[in-house]
Amino acid sequence: MRRIKVAAVQFEARDADKRYNLDVIERLAGQARAQGAELASFHECSIGGYTFLENLTREQLCALAEPVPGGPSTEALVAIARRVGLTVAAGLVERDGDKLYNCYVVAGEDGFVAKHRKIHAFIHDALTCGDRYTVFDHLGCRFGILTCYDNNLPENVRLTAMMGAEIVLMPHVTGCLPSPMPGRGIVEREIWENRELDPVRCRQEFDGPKGRGWIMRWLPARAYENGVYAIYTNVIGMDGDTVKPGGSMILDPFGEILAECRSLGDEVVVATLDPAKIEVASGQGYIRARRPELYAKMVEPNPAIGPDGRPEVWWKKIRKKKQS
């Protein structure tokens, strides 16, 4: 790894409006480049929208999906990268034959760089779960990608780090959803729409256990326990029929926040990543100290996973919601 500046971005995407979202991606990527960033990371499904996908038919989802690489949105990202002069990472629904994936794409000035298929896909029953980790060399660094819930399982970040990732892109659409955890739950749409008149109320909702408070329970740990930089990105505002709290941020290998989006709107933050921190990070020592001969239990078949790779509890909730 070398010293590099990267950007984490948040913006309010529009459902199924790829042209608008790509225009915003280009504008904000330009702001990132103006601050010296060499890579700008956007949220999960930032090109076409995310939460609204759960209400589409398979045919409608197929109509929204594209090949990766070679599809129009991937080519648009490459064109943006060339015009702006930095690498752009953003998400969309990928179509590969008769299969559909929640896909995160990295595009550079020289063309398509990499893609990750979300390992734990669950917004729509037509989406297939990815079956591999994504680690690649680019810009003199070794990157990994894990999408949203992929990061909640410690094993996924650990294995990505063990494959050599120094910087992990963590695109999300998360927060402000019902949960048994005390204090969590939805944020009413009226609070978001009234944010200019009452920003304090909106910020209190976003910073509490519905949003940032929950993120800070586990996200810094993923960076710290593996000794990697984490580039967390999240949508802000309305996503489908839900309010999302944004809060995109960049964390170092000690789990410390280097830069964080704090505005109630579109924002770009940039930070410098120094390889010297990785060399002395405790997480790298934890990886070297592993005792794999004790870990057989971890690779036993999981009875909670369905035949398509989806945890059954999610699968049942999704079916129930779609049928109601």
Rosetta blueprint (number, residue, H / E / L):
1 M L
2 R L
3 R L
4 I E
5 K E
6 V E
7 A E
8 A E
9 V E
10 Q E
11 F L
12 E L
13 A L
14 R L
15 D L
16 A L
17 D L
18 K H
19 R H
20 Y H
21 N H
22 L H
23 D H
24 V H
25 I H
26 E H
27 R H
28 L H
29 A H
30 G H
31 Q H
32 A H
33 R H
34 A H
35 Q L
36 G L
37 A L
38 E L
39 L E
40 A E
41 S E
42 F L
43 H L
44 E L
45 C L
46 S L
47 I L
48 G L
49 G L
50 Y L
51 T H
52 F H
53 L H
54 E H
55 N H
56 L L
57 T L
58 R H
59 E H
60 Q H
61 L H
62 C H
63 A H
64 L H
65 A L
66 E E
67 P L
68 V L
69 P L
70 G L
71 G L
72 P H
73 S H
74 T H
75 E H
76 A H
77 L H
78 V H
79 A H
80 I H
81 A H
82 R H
83 R H
84 V H
85 G L
86 L L
87 T E
88 V E
89 A E
90 A E
91 G E
92 L E
93 V E
94 E E
95 R E
96 D E
97 G L
98 D L
99 K E
100 L E
101 Y E
102 N E
103 C E
104 Y E
105 V E
106 V E
107 A E
108 G E
109 E L
110 D L
111 G E
112 F E
113 V E
114 A E
115 K E
116 H E
117 R E
118 K L
119 I L
120 H L
121 A L
122 F L
123 I L
124 H L
125 D L
126 A L
127 L E
128 T L
129 C L
130 G L
131 D L
132 R L
133 Y L
134 T E
135 V E
136 F E
137 D E
138 H E
139 L L
140 G L
141 C E
142 R E
143 F E
144 G E
145 I E
146 L L
147 T L
148 C H
149 Y H
150 D H
151 N H
152 N H
153 L L
154 P H
155 E H
156 N H
157 V H
158 R H
159 L H
160 T H
161 A H
162 M H
163 M L
164 G L
165 A L
166 E L
167 I E
168 V E
169 L E
170 M E
171 P E
172 H L
173 V L
174 T L
175 G L
176 C L
177 L L
178 P L
179 S L
180 P L
181 M L
182 P L
183 G L
184 R L
185 G L
186 I L
187 V L
188 E L
189 R H
190 E H
191 I H
192 W H
193 E H
194 N L
195 R L
196 E L
197 L L
198 D L
199 P H
200 V H
201 R H
202 C H
203 R H
204 Q H
205 E H
206 F H
207 D H
208 G L
209 P L
210 K L
211 G L
212 R H
213 G H
214 W H
215 I H
216 M H
217 R H
218 W H
219 L H
220 P H
221 A H
222 R H
223 A H
224 Y H
225 E H
226 N H
227 G L
228 V L
229 Y E
230 A E
231 I E
232 Y E
233 T E
234 N L
235 V L
236 I E
237 G E
238 M E
239 D E
240 G L
241 D L
242 T E
243 V E
244 K E
245 P E
246 G L
247 G L
248 S L
249 M E
250 I E
251 L E
252 D L
253 P L
254 F L
255 G L
256 E L
257 I E
258 L E
259 A E
260 E E
261 C L
262 R L
263 S L
264 L L
265 G L
266 D L
267 E E
268 V E
269 V E
270 V E
271 A E
272 T E
273 L E
274 D L
275 P H
276 A H
277 K H
278 I H
279 E H
280 V H
281 A L
282 S H
283 G H
284 Q H
285 G H
286 Y H
287 I H
288 R H
289 A L
290 R L
291 R L
292 P H
293 E H
294 L H
295 Y L
296 A H
297 K H
298 M H
299 V H
300 E L
301 P L
302 N L
303 P L
304 A L
305 I E
306 G L
307 P L
308 D L
309 G L
310 R L
311 P E
312 E H
313 V H
314 W H
315 W H
316 K H
317 K H
318 I H
319 R H
320 K H
321 K H
322 K H
323 Q H
324 S L
